[in-house]
Each structure stands twice: as C-alpha cells, then as structure tokens.
Amino acid sequence: MKRYIAASALIAAFSCAVYAQTALPAAQKAAPEIKIEKIVTAASIENREPVNGTAAFDSATTRVYTWTKVTAEQVPAKIKHVYYKDGKKVHEVELTVSSSPYRVWSWKSVTPGSWKVEITDEAGTVLSSSEFTVSDKPAAEPAKTEAPRK
C-alpha cells in the first residue's frame, strides 16, 4: 500500500511539473509587437502623407488629422487613436493595420484648447502619443510690404 501511495504521489508530481512547463510559456506569450514609427498632426492629408505637420493650429482650423506610420509583427492588427481635449477623453477611432510598414490616419473636429492623441493597441496599452494646441485667436496676417519706389 505504501508503494502505491508513493507511486501515485510521484506520478502526480511529475504530471504537475509537465503541465507547468507546457502551460507557462503559452500564458506568458506576449501580444504581437506593434511599433509606432512616426506621428504627425496636420490640417490635411494628400497622397497618404500629412501636409504641413504642426503642433499648433489657429482658431480657423476645424479639423486636425493624426497621421501614423506603424510596423507590426503580425497583420492585420488593430490600433486606436484616442483623442483628449484639456485632459478629458472625447473621441476614439479604431484603425486596421493591413501591412507592415503601414500609414494610417484619423481626423477629429476640433475647437480651441489643449489636445492630446494617444495611439494604443487592442489591449489599450499606450504605444505613443502626441500633443497639439488649437488657439482661440486667428492666425496673424502676414505683414504687407510695398515694392520700393523708383
């Protein structure tokens, strides 16, 4: 009887060790890596590229685009652009990364204030962020110059 109990305990211990070795790596597997190579905020996008990227917009700006260059280990992958105004979450856009590297963008209608956009993965992990401001004043008019008189 003692041999039976000892053999059962040995088999149970061995089974637990084998299970732990096979179950742990699967549980510890990290999500496929997604990298944000570049973020640009701009007033427009042309030919899949941001035009005149900036972090400061005047009050005439009604829409800001967030352009992102992404690389991903596995595609398709999903990312989100999460917009905040004056520290409060106001908008979230889910985007699909179809190849790697990939350029993707979203836009947000804006009003004057301090803005931030966070790029997150599907789990909500912040991969990168960018801040921009929208002024409550119009852009200054360029100074007028007169041609020299002869």
Helices and strands as residue ranges (DSSP letters): H 2-28, E 34-42, E 44-46, E 49-51, E 56-57, E 63-72, E 77-85, E 88-97, E 102-109, E 113-121, E 126-134
